[in-house]
Amino acid sequence: MPDAKRLKRLHRVRTLQLGLARADEARTQAQLTSETQLAQRIAQLADAVAPAPSTFAGAAKLAATAHFRERLHRSAEAAMNRVRAAEAQVERSTEATRGARRDQSAVEKLMERQHAADLRAEMKALEDVPARPKK
């Protein structure tokens, strides 16, 4: 079993790794939120550009609207791909956070065992001390 000094160092490292994993998870969650909002905004724009029967002024305007709407649909597709990628990244970072937490918990358990073993050794040493002779 590693000594107490090594366990403390391992605990500091695992705690730091857990903090970094949590920060990465928060960053990826923020990225997912941003990508989702962008995809929603693009979808709203595409809906807003839908041709209305009363506004047809001519073939040129209809063609321009159709072109713009088609570009918005391509942008919406790309945005949805980015959202899916962001969701996958969030899943990976969440799993990394869980793994970092498991590692930190394992070190904490080792520290508790080490502490219990130290206490048992001290108690054994006290039991082995010869009794003081009475005068």
N, C-alpha and C positions, 0 to 999 in steps of 0.2 A: 504494500500500500504506500502511495506517495506520502512524503512528509507534509507537515502543516504549511510550511512556507511555499512549497510547490503547489499545494491545493489552493492557497490564497491567490497565487499568481494565475493559476488556471481559471479560478473564479472571476478574477478581474478581466481576463481575456474573453471568457465566455459572456460576461455581462456586456462588455464592449461590443462583441459580435451581435448580441441580441439587440442592443440599441441601434446598431447599424442596420440590422435586418428590419427592425420596426420602422426606421426612417425610410428605408427603401420601399417598404410596403405602403407607407403613407404617400410617398412620391408617386408610386405607380397608381394608387387609388385616385390621387388628384389628376393624374394624366388621363385615367379612364373617365373621370367626370368631365374633364375638358373636352375630350374627344366625343363623348356622348352629347354634350351641349352643342358642339359644332355640327354634329350629324343632324340633330333636331332642327337647328337653325337653317341648315341647307334644305331639309325637307319642307320647312315652312316657306322658304323662298320659292321652291319648286311649285308648291301649291298656290302661292300667290301669283305666279306667272301663268297659271292655267288660262287658256283663252276663254273669253266670255263672248257670247253671241252678239251682244249689243256694241262691243268695242271694235269690231272688225272695220278698220279703216281702209284696208287694202291688202293686197297679196304681199307686199314688201314688209309691212308690219307683222303680218301673220308669220312670214318666214323668219323674221328676226326673233319673234317670240318663241317660235318652235326651236330655233337654234339655241337660244338662251336656255330654254327649258331642258333641252337635251344635254347641254353642258352641265346644268345643275344636277341632272340625274346621274351623270358620270361622276360628278363631285360627291354626290350622296353615296354612290357605290364605294368610292375610295374612302369616304369617311366611315362607312360601315366596316370596311376592311380594317381601318385603323382602330375602330372600337373593338373588333374581335381580337386584334393583336394586343390591345391594351388589357382586355379581359384575361387573356392568356398570361400576360406578364403579371397581372395582379395575383392570379392563381399561383404562379411560380414564386412570387415574393411572399405570399401568405404561407406557402409550404416551407420556404426558407426560414421564416420567422418561427414557425412551429418547431423546426429542427433546431434552431438556435436556442429556443426555450427548453427543449428536451436536453440539449447538451448542458445548459446552465443548471438545470434541475439535477442532472446526474452528478455534476461536480458538487452541488450543495449536499446531496445525499452522501457523497464520499467524505465531505467535510464533517457532516454529522457523525458518520461512523468513526472517523478519526478522533473526534472529540469524545465519543463514548469510549473508545479504546483507551484514550489517554486517562479518562476518569477511572476506568477499571484498573489500569496500571497503577495509578496513584492510590486507589483503595487497597490494592494488593500490597503495595509497598508499606502502607500504614499497618496492615494486618501483620506483616512480617517483621515490623519493628519490635525488638524485645521489650517486654514489660519493664517498667522501672521497679527496681527492687524497693520494697518498703523498708523504712528504717525503724 
